Amino acid sequence: MATTERVTVTLPLELVQGIDQFEHNRSRFVAEAVENELVRRKRQGLLNSLQNPHPDVAQLVDENLADWNATLPTGDDDLLSPSAGKSVRWIEGQGWVEESA
């Protein structure tokens, strides 16, 4: 379970009234809104990085992408063989555990 920390946030009355129209648990509403905004900003940061890559990275990509692409398997079947893997499941506190047959 995630740990929590109490914070005090001051909002305009109109925003609080708007929250109350949709959710009785203000904390949950604010937490979801903040989480969505963090995801949006991370995506925007990635987009900015892709649109304006560091010059050294851009040069590396231009020089090696075609060579790397040529080494990839040609068919989807070459990428993964389901029978070659192990069946696992996540157990909280233990991590990934191999399932018995």
Secondary structure, DSSP 4 states (H G I P E B T S, - for coil): ------------HHHHHHHHHH-S-HHHHHHHHHHHHHHHHHHHHHHHHHHS--HHHHHHHHHHHHHHHHTS-SSGGGT--GGGS--EEEETTTEEEEPP-
